Amino acid sequence: MIQPTSAFKDNLALLPSIDALARIELLDASGATVASIENKPGKQGSLAVYQYLAQSFEQLDATAAAHGVEVFGEHTEDAKSRPGAHPNIDLLLAIINGAAPLSIRVIAT
């Protein structure tokens, strides 16, 4: 696993490529898709973080989510002060605060 810095841009440089990804799907315990992150401009940073979390953890539980918010660096504080501005960070914060763990499905292109 990486040791995240406080700068999201620096952390992104440490993550695996997302070139072969179409999207990530987040699944609840019943297997229903509760969120999706597509490989398109404005979402690629989140896609890289969630792919990395899928590769590093068995599920998106509080431990994985805590690591994820560290990887998002300075964007995490912004997400905390502006709920809804960063929905992919909001999801991690919700899991840290007791929401049910999720599974991550990686969909290749």
N, C-alpha and C positions, 0 to 999 in steps of 0.2 A: 504494500500500500504506500501511497505517497504521503509525505509530510506536508500538508497544505500550508501555504503562506497566507498573508492577509490580502494578497492581490489576486483577484479572480483570473486576470489575464495570465499571470505567472503559473497558476495552478492548471489552467487549460493546456498550457504547453507541455505539462507532464502527463496528460491523459492520452489514451489510445485514440487513434483516428476513428472518425465516424463516417468515412467515405462510403463504406459498404452498407450503411444503415438506411432504412426507409423511415423507421419510427421505433419508438418504445411504447409499450402498453403497460399500464399499471393495473394489476388485477387484485380484487378482494379475495377473501377466503373461499367464496363460492365459485371463483373463476371468472366473474364478471369484470369487464373492463370499466374502470372508474376514471381513468385519465389516459391521454395519449400525447406524446410529444413527437412531432414530425420533424424530419430533416429538411428544414427550410430556414431562410434567414430570420434572425430574431429568436430562434429556438435552438440553434445548434450548440450553444454553450450548455444549455440544460440537457440536451440530448447526450452530449459527451459526459457530463457528470453522472447522469442516470445509467448510461452504459457502463461506466467505471464502477458504479455501486453494484450493478448486476454482476460484474466480473469479480468483485471483491467480497461480497456478502451473499449468504444463502437466501436472505429475504430482506425487504426494506422494513426493518424494525427500528426501534429507537436508537440502537447502536449505529446502524448504517446511516440513519437520518442525521444523527449528530455529526458523523464524519462528513456527510454531504453538505451540511450547512457551513462547515469549516472550508470545504472546497469552494463554495460560492463566495468566500472571502467577504469583501466590503459590501456585496449585494445583500448579505444576510441582515445587516443592521438596517439597511434601507427597507427590506421586506418587513422587518419587525415594526418599523415606524410608519409604514404605509401598507397595511394589509390589502391584498388584492393586486398590488402593483407587480408582484413576482409570484404568480400562482404555483410555480414548481418549487419554490422555496417554502411558500405557505404550506404546501403538502408535507414537506419534511418537518416543519415546525409543528404541525398538527400531530404527526406520529410521535415526535419527541414528547409532546404534551398528552399522550395517552390514546391517540387514535389507533385503530387496528393496523397491524403490519400489512404490507402489500407484497405481492410478487411482481417481478419485473420480467416482461417478455420482450426480447430483442427481435425485431423484424428486419431481416436483411433486404437489400434492394434486389 
